[in-house]
Amino acid sequence: MTLLFENLQKGIHINTKLLKLHINVIRRLFGLKSYDLSVTCLTNHEIAKLNAQYRGKKEPTDVLAFPFYENIKPGVLPSSTDVLDLGDIYLDMDEKLQSHRENCESKNENSCSNIKEDIKEKDLDAKMNNISFTDMQCVKDESGETSGNDKSDEKYCHPARKLSEAEITKLQKDVTCVSDFKRNKLEKEAQKNWDLFYKRNTTKFFKDRHWTKREFDELCPMDVQTGRRTVLEVGCGVGNFIWPLLQEDQSLFFYACDFSPRAVQFVKDNPNFDPSRCCAFQCDLTSDDLRVTVPHDSVDVVSMIFVLSAIHPQKMESALSNIIKVMKPGGSLLFRDYGLYDYAMLRFAPGHKLSENFYVRQDGTRAYYFTTDKVLELAGNSGFDLLESQCEYIQRETINKKEDLCVPRIFVQGKFVKPRST
Ligand SMILES: C[S@@+](CC[C@H](N)C(=O)[O-])C[C@H]1O[C@@H](n2cnc3c(N)ncnc32)[C@H](O)[C@@H]1O
């Protein structure tokens, strides 16, 4: 259905409308109109990097195609209508320019003055036609496979939610995880996918978080004058958590960081952004030391709202260990994230499962669905004082305006305290 087209090179002007039209014609000709496809135009240098990363070949190549389904047999489409995704295609535009020049020389043409025009019309046309049909095939869907099913309903007991028979059956059937290749690719492209998320949705996706003071006393203005209080908002997105608090409490100073450079820029461009009260910076919590920007032991309160779920389970602990280093002893990490068997988890169609409780959305961003035990275990292993901490399931309803639905949500909410002395 969706054609995600990106032109990440500036050297060659492209008639994007024409290119998109051609791609859509090809999709229609092959009966693949309803399949998602991503096409990206790159420079020689960028495609060489991808070629080295995914195929172990250091040189550039004219086209790279990564089918969504692997081990594909030509002519076979998925047997169900679950994930209609062809995958990603990368085009090397520099190579095209080069071959066009060579073409001109061999024809003894004096000039390539119409080069841009020719490239955008003819060569792109040829390039699209060169993408073989087999590159775009899909494997038979394997969601019918039931081996490894846990037939016991006990596994599906939940303190906050009783699952229906249909929901249990759906979870039991969804045992097939996406391939290692796809999983690695999603991990490598996690930042890109979040950045694209903000490119598509700009500041319009999440609403300002007006509930935070109600849920976390730590965010309420202090009765006694305590001077400046420092809050670090990790995975801040476009700042929806920060704006209401910044306006209401003059004593707060915010550090705000996110993976996505675009999201950070949205924070800085917001009319409420005041550099004397807010420092926004780009950072990967799993690998960039927060202490480069935020002094060691300096933060009173950290907020982490729907962020840990976006991080690979094997890297969650390193993200929390990174955070605790900048917290004051006795400081709190305020946490809310998706809970096990949340409405959104039960809606995933087969083909989206990455590992136990970890799923990929259509746009490549990922979500983990936590049990309270899992969050407590991660917090304990990262050095938080579990005796002083709290963690619970909470149930909320959210309105899905698009589908005119009021849906029950399950979140895990907690407060984790850094030990006062070590
Ligand atoms: C679901 S959004 C939540 C945004 C914001 N906390 C809110 O509640 O509106 C998850 C955010 O986590 C960020 N994120 C994901 N992985 C990250 C990482 N490794 N380091 C820093 N931020 C990350 C994403 O860029 C995204 O903005």
PDBQT file of the ligand as one rigid body, heavy atoms in Angstrom, charges set to zero:
ROOT
HETATM    1  C1  LIG A 501       7.386   5.931  22.034  1.00  0.00    +0.000 C 
HETATM    2  S1  LIG A 501       8.509   7.273  21.891  1.00  0.00    +0.000 S 
HETATM    3  C2  LIG A 501       8.201   8.136  23.394  1.00  0.00    +0.000 C 
HETATM    4  C3  LIG A 501       8.556   9.588  23.313  1.00  0.00    +0.000 C 
HETATM    5  C4  LIG A 501       8.317  10.388  24.602  1.00  0.00    +0.000 C 
HETATM    6  N1  LIG A 501       8.985   9.820  25.747  1.00  0.00    +0.000 N 
HETATM    7  C5  LIG A 501       6.841  10.523  24.864  1.00  0.00    +0.000 C 
HETATM    8  O1  LIG A 501       6.346   9.884  25.786  1.00  0.00    +0.000 OA
HETATM    9  O2  LIG A 501       6.185  11.248  24.133  1.00  0.00    +0.000 OA
HETATM   10  C6  LIG A 501      10.058   6.468  22.193  1.00  0.00    +0.000 C 
HETATM   11  C7  LIG A 501      11.237   7.412  22.040  1.00  0.00    +0.000 C 
HETATM   12  O3  LIG A 501      12.411   6.727  22.450  1.00  0.00    +0.000 OA
HETATM   13  C8  LIG A 501      13.475   7.137  21.611  1.00  0.00    +0.000 C 
HETATM   14  N2  LIG A 501      14.515   6.115  21.655  1.00  0.00    +0.000 N 
HETATM   15  C9  LIG A 501      14.450   4.859  21.175  1.00  0.00    +0.000 A 
HETATM   16  N3  LIG A 501      15.613   4.218  21.374  1.00  0.00    +0.000 NA
HETATM   17  C10 LIG A 501      16.443   5.093  21.994  1.00  0.00    +0.000 A 
HETATM   18  C11 LIG A 501      17.795   5.042  22.433  1.00  0.00    +0.000 A 
HETATM   19  N4  LIG A 501      18.537   3.935  22.265  1.00  0.00    +0.000 N 
HETATM   20  N5  LIG A 501      18.333   6.145  23.002  1.00  0.00    +0.000 NA
HETATM   21  C12 LIG A 501      17.591   7.268  23.157  1.00  0.00    +0.000 A 
HETATM   22  N6  LIG A 501      16.303   7.377  22.757  1.00  0.00    +0.000 NA
HETATM   23  C13 LIG A 501      15.735   6.309  22.177  1.00  0.00    +0.000 A 
HETATM   24  C14 LIG A 501      12.818   7.297  20.251  1.00  0.00    +0.000 C 
HETATM   25  O4  LIG A 501      13.560   8.105  19.376  1.00  0.00    +0.000 OA
HETATM   26  C15 LIG A 501      11.479   7.893  20.623  1.00  0.00    +0.000 C 
HETATM   27  O5  LIG A 501      11.513   9.288  20.590  1.00  0.00    +0.000 OA
ENDROOT
TORSDOF 0
